[in-house]
Amino acid sequence: MRTSTLARRGVDIALDEGLRGFAGRTTTYLKMRLLSLMGRTDRTRALYYRLFDSTQYWEQRYADGRDSGPGSRGEHSRFKADFLNAFVDEHDIDSVLEFGCGDGDQVALAEYPAYRGLEISESAVEACSRRFADDETKTFAHYDPGEYHGEQRERFEAELVLSLEVVFHLVDDETFEETMHDMFASATRYVIVFSSNHDETTPELHVRHRRFTDYVETAFPNFELIETVENEYESRHSDFYVYEKR
């Protein structure tokens, strides 16, 4: 970002949010810049993954009015929706729980009897709740990987749990493991993961590809991978992985 553009952005933030808001945004920007530099080398990348705050990243992203990304729009989102709607219908699924509902664009294509979307960004939860206020089949709630257990997990149980292009955004190991455990513990019948499935670092702050199927095989032996569906779009790197509870 050019210095002049950055300066104008700073003035806009100060006018809209005051000096406290400007100070908070400046701190966040400097932290992200430092993390970006750390993520570029093998020697510092492991530390970067531990320090990166995915909750802060996504909250800021949605609070700024940005969207979930290209995967939730256009023909690619239609491809996902067609597969999932058909799966729900074919397997008589009564309840669906999604980890990472994002901005709601993908949810808008869902045809489920009952859907609950979880999201780490409170701004996204509020936006989705407003957007689908007249749709009684859809509800939304804030998700905190460190607090999702016991009564809340039991209350949110669903026959089908979804994770659509979320796994590769779980860049630190602790958040990845907690989220995966919450997902599989919440499913009474199926888990469907739509993600990449190879180990690869990237220059993007919020993307880390993982071979997650190896982890699932070890950590959740009560689930079996019963189907893999390749993505129709070569420009995207995610495929469907369908797990059934034994």
C-alpha positions in Angstrom: 0.0 0.0 0.0 1.4 3.4 -1.0 2.3 5.9 1.8 -0.3 8.4 0.5 -3.0 5.8 0.4 -2.1 4.6 3.9 -2.1 8.2 5.2 -5.6 8.8 3.8 -6.8 5.6 5.3 -5.4 6.7 8.7 -7.2 10.0 8.5 -10.5 8.3 7.7 -10.2 5.9 10.6 -9.3 8.7 13.0 -12.4 10.7 11.8 -14.7 7.7 12.0 -13.5 6.0 15.1 -11.5 8.6 17.1 -8.0 8.5 18.4 -8.6 5.3 20.3 -9.8 3.5 17.2 -6.9 4.9 15.2 -4.4 3.7 17.9 -6.0 0.2 17.9 -6.0 -0.1 14.1 -2.4 1.1 14.0 -1.3 -1.5 16.5 -3.1 -4.2 14.5 -1.5 -3.0 11.2 2.0 -3.0 12.7 1.4 -6.5 14.2 0.2 -7.9 10.8 3.2 -6.3 9.0 5.6 -7.9 11.5 3.9 -11.3 11.2 4.0 -11.0 7.4 7.8 -10.6 7.5 8.1 -13.5 10.0 6.0 -15.8 7.8 8.3 -15.4 4.8 11.2 -17.5 6.1 11.5 -21.1 7.3 13.4 -20.0 10.5 10.6 -17.7 11.8 7.5 -19.3 10.2 6.8 -21.7 13.2 6.8 -18.7 15.6 4.6 -16.8 13.2 2.0 -19.6 13.2 2.0 -19.5 17.1 1.6 -15.7 17.2 -1.0 -15.2 14.4 -4.4 -14.4 15.9 -7.0 -15.8 13.4 -9.9 -14.4 15.5 -8.5 -10.9 15.3 -7.8 -11.2 11.6 -11.3 -12.4 10.7 -13.1 -10.0 13.1 -11.2 -7.0 11.6 -11.9 -8.3 8.0 -15.6 -8.6 8.5 -15.9 -5.4 10.6 -14.3 -3.6 7.7 -17.0 -4.8 5.4 -14.9 -7.3 3.5 -16.3 -10.6 2.3 -15.4 -14.3 2.8 -13.5 -14.5 -0.5 -14.1 -15.8 -4.0 -15.0 -19.3 -2.9 -18.4 -18.1 -1.6 -19.4 -16.5 -4.9 -20.3 -17.4 -8.5 -20.2 -20.8 -10.0 -17.9 -22.2 -7.4 -20.4 -21.5 -4.6 -23.1 -23.0 -6.7 -21.1 -26.2 -7.1 -20.7 -26.5 -3.4 -24.4 -25.8 -2.8 -25.6 -28.3 -5.3 -23.5 -31.1 -3.8 -24.5 -30.3 -0.2 -28.2 -29.7 -0.9 -28.4 -33.1 -2.7 -26.5 -34.8 0.2 -28.9 -33.4 2.8 -31.9 -34.5 0.8 -30.5 -38.0 -0.1 -29.5 -38.8 3.5 -32.6 -37.3 5.2 -30.6 -34.9 7.2 -32.7 -32.9 9.7 -30.0 -30.6 11.2 -26.8 -29.0 9.9 -24.1 -27.2 11.9 -21.4 -25.2 10.0 -18.1 -24.1 11.5 -17.2 -20.9 9.7 -20.4 -19.4 8.1 -18.5 -16.3 7.1 -20.5 -13.5 5.4 -23.5 -15.7 4.6 -23.2 -15.7 0.8 -22.7 -19.5 0.7 -25.5 -20.0 3.3 -27.9 -18.1 1.1 -27.8 -21.1 -1.3 -28.4 -23.7 1.4 -31.7 -25.7 1.4 -31.6 -27.4 4.8 -34.5 -28.1 7.2 -32.5 -26.6 10.1 -29.2 -24.8 10.0 -26.9 -23.2 12.6 -23.8 -21.3 11.5 -20.9 -20.7 13.9 -18.3 -18.0 13.3 -15.3 -16.7 15.3 -16.1 -13.1 14.1 -18.9 -11.5 16.1 -19.3 -8.9 13.3 -20.1 -11.7 10.9 -22.5 -13.3 13.3 -24.4 -10.1 13.7 -24.5 -9.4 9.9 -25.7 -12.9 9.2 -28.4 -12.7 11.9 -29.7 -9.5 10.3 -29.5 -10.9 6.8 -31.5 -14.0 7.5 -33.8 -12.6 10.2 -36.9 -13.7 8.3 -35.6 -17.2 7.7 -36.7 -19.4 10.6 -34.6 -22.3 9.4 -31.3 -20.4 9.9 -29.6 -19.3 13.1 -26.1 -18.1 14.0 -23.9 -18.0 17.0 -20.4 -16.9 18.0 -17.7 -19.7 18.1 -14.8 -19.6 20.5 -12.5 -22.7 20.1 -11.4 -22.4 23.7 -14.9 -22.2 25.2 -16.9 -24.6 23.0 -17.5 -27.6 25.2 -20.0 -29.3 27.6 -23.5 -27.9 27.4 -23.0 -25.7 24.4 -21.5 -28.5 22.3 -24.4 -30.8 23.3 -26.9 -28.0 22.4 -25.3 -27.4 19.0 -25.1 -31.1 18.0 -26.3 -31.8 14.5 -26.6 -34.8 12.2 -24.3 -33.1 9.7 -21.4 -30.9 10.5 -19.8 -28.7 7.7 -16.5 -27.0 7.3 -16.2 -25.3 3.9 -12.8 -23.8 3.0 -12.0 -23.2 6.7 -9.4 -25.8 7.6 -6.6 -24.1 5.6 -7.3 -20.9 7.5 -6.5 -22.5 10.9 -2.9 -21.6 10.7 -1.8 -22.3 14.3 -1.8 -25.9 15.5 -3.8 -25.3 18.7 -6.7 -23.7 17.0 -6.6 -26.3 14.2 -6.8 -29.2 16.7 -9.5 -27.6 18.9 -11.7 -26.8 16.0 -11.3 -30.3 14.5 -12.2 -31.9 17.8 -15.2 -29.6 18.2 -16.4 -30.4 14.7 -16.3 -34.1 15.0 -17.6 -34.1 18.6 -20.7 -32.2 17.4 -21.6 -34.6 14.6 -24.1 -37.4 15.2 -23.9 -38.8 11.7 -21.7 -37.1 9.2 -18.9 -34.5 8.8 -18.2 -32.9 5.4 -15.0 -31.0 5.0 -14.4 -29.0 1.9 -10.7 -28.1 1.9 -7.2 -28.6 0.4 -5.4 -31.7 1.7 -1.7 -31.2 1.3 1.0 -29.7 3.5 2.1 -26.3 2.1 3.0 -22.9 3.5 1.9 -19.8 1.7 2.9 -16.1 1.7 -0.7 -15.2 2.8 -1.1 -14.5 6.5 -4.3 -16.5 6.9 -3.6 -19.5 4.7 -1.7 -22.7 5.6 -2.6 -25.9 3.7 -2.6 -29.1 5.8 -3.0 -32.8 5.0 -5.9 -32.9 7.4 -7.1 -36.4 6.5 -4.0 -38.0 8.2 -5.0 -36.1 11.4 -8.6 -37.2 11.2 -7.6 -40.8 10.7 -5.6 -40.7 13.9 -7.7 -38.5 16.1 -11.2 -39.7 15.2 -11.1 -43.5 14.6 -14.9 -43.5 15.1 -15.3 -41.7 11.7 -14.7 -43.3 8.3 -13.9 -41.4 5.1 -16.6 -42.8 2.8 -16.4 -40.4 -0.2 -14.2 -37.9 -1.9 -15.5 -35.6 -4.6 -13.1 -33.6 -6.7 -13.7 -29.9 -7.3 -15.0 -29.1 -10.8 -12.9 -26.0 -10.9 -9.2 -26.4 -11.3 -8.6 -22.8 -10.2 -9.7 -23.8 -6.7 -7.7 -26.2 -4.5 -10.5 -27.7 -2.3 -12.3 -31.0 -2.6 -15.2 -32.6 -0.7 -14.3 -35.2 2.0 -17.3 -37.0 3.5 -17.0 -38.7 6.9 -19.5 -41.0 8.4 -19.7 -41.9 12.1 -19.2 -45.6 12.6 
